[in-house]
């Protein structure tokens, strides 16, 4: 009977220590609080001893016309959605002087995206294929009646240019748009 009680107690403690585990939230290396109500969906894989940053979801914004981006837009997913008319949506990146600024662009319904690397500073460059300083990159050359939804590209500032960190599809659909 005592052995059974010990086993049940151990199982109870193990279950509750796993079920109510906390994730520490730190700022500048100092734990500020703990998150205990986590609801992950999909695959989350963390390994190694170093601290990890996990971004889940995130801010997004829908566009029917182009925009000149600012550093405060960093981290957003920028989605074009024209619905009623084929067209091109132009985005202008800020100067690539601050490393780590990131933008993800996604073509929505009936649209093409063109991205200009800081029109005011023709020395900025999107570091991809044969693009030169000041060249735009685009998701296509002509909008089709049914649209090409889902093409995406993620750009990150290196401090001197814009690196392509992710591209879908990666079959050359994204190209020089000058």
C-alpha positions, 0 to 999 in steps of 0.5 A: 500500500505504501509503495502504491501511494509513493508511485501515485505521489511521484506520478502526481508530482511529475504530471503537475511539474510538466503540465504547469512548467513556466517559461522565463521572460527575460530583459537584459538577462534578468528574469522579469516574469514567467509565462505559464499559459502557453498554447503552441500549435504546430512544431516548435523546436528549440535546442542547445544551451543558448537563449532562444527567441521564438516569434509566433504569429506577429504583426501584419498589414494589408495594402491596396497601394504602395508605401514607404516603409520606416524602421517601426514597420520592422517585423511586420508581414506586409500583404498586398490584396487588390481583390478587384483589379490587377496591379502592382504595389510598390514598396520603398525600403528605408535606408539600410543603415540599421542592421536587423530591420526585417520585412516580409512581403506576401503577394495577395490576390491579383497583385505583384510586389515591387520593392525599391531599396531606398529610392533616396539613397541609390547606393542601397542594394538588395543582395540577390542574383544580378541586382545592382545598387538601386535596383528593385526586386519584383514578384513578377512582370505582369499581373494575371487575371487570377493573381499569383497569391502566396509568393513571398520574400523576407528582407533583412538589413545588413547595415549596408544593404538588404539580404534575402533571408527567405523566398517563396517560390525560389524558382526565379519568380522574384527578379530585377523589376527595373 
